[in-house]
Amino acid sequence: MHMSSQPAYLVIHADLVVDFLRHGLWYQDRFIPMPPIPFRILRQLVEQANTIVPIEALLHAGWPDEVRGREDLYPQIHYLRTLLEVNVRHPQVLITRWRDGYWLRMDGPGWFWWDHPEIRLHWAKDIHLGHRKTVVLF
């Protein structure tokens, strides 16, 4: 299969996939469209998954042509947590590193590339890898 330069999807974990073609998230079989600012912040986080991303880098990602402060970032992080976390009060995916930045913990298989723009996600109910559900993409 020929790989294009931009990934189409990123699997964060078994039930959550970032869709870069449609600018949103798949949670199981439901698509959630995202506004531009939090999507750009999420893109920055996934590009540096499993590392601490400095607050300044996230501010620049969200508002590339404006100077913004931390107080502008906090509502965006809260919004992302409402999408990424089971319990926003006890984050397990988007973790705060006080004074340093934020860390997106990703345990999925990573990036997927496709050339065809109409590829759909299909969540296989009966295919398992160990104890984790896997994704069938076609």
N, C-alpha and C positions, 0 to 999 in steps of 0.2 A: 504494500500500500504506500502510495506517495504521501509524504507529510508536507503540509503547507507551513508557512512561517509562523502563523498564529494558531494557538490551540483553540479548539471549539469548546471543550469542557474541561473542568477540573473537578475531580472527585475529592471532596474534603473528608467525608466518611461515608459509610454505606448508604445512608439515607439522604445525603445532601451533596448536590452537584451544582457548581457554578456554570452557567451557560453564557459564554462570551459572545455568541452569535445574537442572542435575544436580550442580553443585558439583564440577567436575573438569575434566580436560583430555582432548581428543582428540589422539592422536598418530597421524597417518595415519588409519586406520579403526578404531583401538582406543581405547576409553574407559578413562580412569584416574580412579577416584574419589579425592577428596582429603579428608583430615581437616580439621576446621573451622579450626584455628589457621593452618596454612600456606595454606589457601584464602583466609582474610581478609587475610593478608599479601600474597598474590599479587594479590588484588583491589586493594589499595592501590597496589601497583606498576603494575598495568595502568591504573589511573585516572590515574596520573602518568607514563605510559610516555614514554621518551626524555628524562626529566629525572631529576636526582638526588633520591631520596626520603630525607629524613633518618631516621636510625636511630630517633629518638624517635617519629616518625610510624608507623614499622613496628611498634614495640613497642606503641603504642596500638592499632593495627589488630589485632594478634594477640591482645592481652589488654586489651580496652577497660575492664574493671572491676578490673584489677589493676596494681600497679606492678611492672614487671619490668626486668631489666638486659640489657645487651648479650649476656651469656653465655647468656641464654634465647633470643635471636634467632639466634645462630650455627647451632645445629642445624636450625632451621627453614629458614634460607637454604641450608644444605647439602642438605636434603631437596628444596627447590625446584630446586636445580641438578641433582639426579639426574633430575628430570623434564624440565627445560628444556634441558639442555646435552648436546651430543654427548660432550664431555670435561670433566668437572667440575674438573679441574686447570687447564684453560685456558678459562675462561668467555667465551662470546661473546654470550650473551643476558642473563644476570643478572650485572652487572659491579659489583665493589666500588670505591667511591670512598673511599679511606682517610680516616678521621675524619669524612667527610661523610655517607655513606649508601650506597645501592645504586641502580643504574640498570638498568631493564629496557629493553633495546634491542629495539625492535619494528619490523619492516619489512613487516608485513602490511598489508592494506587497512584494518584497523580494526574498528569496531563494526558489528554487524548486529542489527536489531530484527525481531521477528516477534510476531504476535498469537496464533498457534496453538501450544499447548504441545507438540505431538507432532512438530514439525519435526525431521527427521533430517539428519545430515551425510552427504554422499556424496562420496567423494574420486574425482574423475574422473582416470582413468589416461591418457586420450588428449586432454585439453584442456590447452593450454599458453598462458601469457602470456610471451612471450620464452622464457627458459630456465627459468621457474618454473612449477611445477604450480599450478593454481588450484583453488578449491573450488566445487562445485556444491551449492547448498542448496535443498532442496525439502520 
